[in-house]
Amino acid sequence: MNRRDAWKNIIGRRVAEARRRCNPLLTQDALSGRLARLGIQLDRAAVAKIENNHRHVFDYELKAISEALGVDPNWLLGDRKR
């Protein structure tokens, strides 16, 4: 695996990690609901596809996902700081 592949689609892994760290645990369906309240229509299946690297995330979705999860968008992109 080359360096580029190692960094490809890190967002999905980070979304899953942040969602699971929520207390209480935030389900994919609950994250979908939070996103809907922010004006982003992603159903549970779309969230699952993002987490499993089967769907890319648009910039406006990244902003909403970070807000819904309470994390910095840069962290979702691979920064070490949450």
C-alpha positions as CSV (number, residue, x, y, z in Angstrom):
1,M,0.0,0.0,0.0
2,N,1.4,3.4,-0.9
3,R,1.3,6.5,1.2
4,R,-1.6,7.9,-0.8
5,D,-3.8,4.8,-0.3
6,A,-3.0,4.8,3.4
7,W,-4.5,8.3,3.8
8,K,-7.4,7.7,1.4
9,N,-10.9,8.0,3.0
10,I,-9.8,8.5,6.6
11,I,-13.0,10.4,7.2
12,G,-15.1,7.3,7.3
13,R,-13.0,5.8,10.0
14,R,-13.1,9.0,12.0
15,V,-16.8,9.4,11.7
16,A,-17.4,5.9,13.1
17,E,-14.9,6.6,15.9
18,A,-16.5,9.9,16.9
19,R,-20.0,8.4,16.7
20,R,-19.0,5.5,19.0
21,R,-17.3,7.8,21.5
22,C,-20.5,9.8,22.1
23,N,-22.1,9.2,25.5
24,P,-24.6,7.7,25.2
25,L,-23.6,5.8,22.0
26,L,-24.9,7.6,18.9
27,T,-26.4,5.2,16.4
28,Q,-26.0,5.7,12.7
29,D,-29.8,6.4,12.6
30,A,-29.4,9.0,15.3
31,L,-26.5,10.7,13.5
32,S,-28.7,10.8,10.4
33,G,-31.4,12.6,12.5
34,R,-28.9,15.1,13.7
35,L,-27.8,15.8,10.2
36,A,-31.4,16.2,9.0
37,R,-31.9,18.9,11.7
38,L,-28.9,20.6,10.1
39,G,-30.4,20.4,6.7
40,I,-28.3,17.4,5.4
41,Q,-30.3,14.4,4.1
42,L,-28.2,11.3,4.8
43,D,-30.0,8.2,5.8
44,R,-28.6,5.5,8.0
45,A,-27.5,3.5,4.9
46,A,-25.5,6.6,3.6
47,V,-23.8,7.0,7.0
48,A,-22.9,3.3,7.0
49,K,-21.4,3.7,3.5
50,I,-19.4,6.7,4.6
51,E,-18.1,4.8,7.6
52,N,-17.2,1.8,5.4
53,N,-15.5,3.9,2.8
54,H,-18.1,3.1,0.1
55,R,-19.2,6.7,-0.2
56,H,-17.3,9.9,-0.4
57,V,-18.2,13.0,1.7
58,F,-18.9,16.4,0.2
59,D,-17.4,19.5,1.8
60,Y,-20.8,20.7,3.0
61,E,-21.5,17.3,4.5
62,L,-18.2,17.3,6.3
63,K,-19.0,20.6,8.0
64,A,-22.4,19.2,9.2
65,I,-21.0,15.9,10.3
66,S,-18.4,17.6,12.4
67,E,-21.0,19.8,14.0
68,A,-23.4,16.8,14.6
69,L,-20.6,14.9,16.2
70,G,-19.0,17.8,18.1
71,V,-15.6,17.4,16.6
72,D,-13.3,19.6,14.6
73,P,-13.6,19.1,10.8
74,N,-9.8,19.0,10.6
75,W,-9.8,16.0,13.0
76,L,-12.2,14.2,10.6
77,L,-9.6,14.9,7.8
78,G,-6.8,13.3,9.8
79,D,-5.4,15.9,12.2
80,R,-4.4,14.4,15.5
81,K,-6.3,16.9,17.7
82,R,-10.0,16.2,18.3
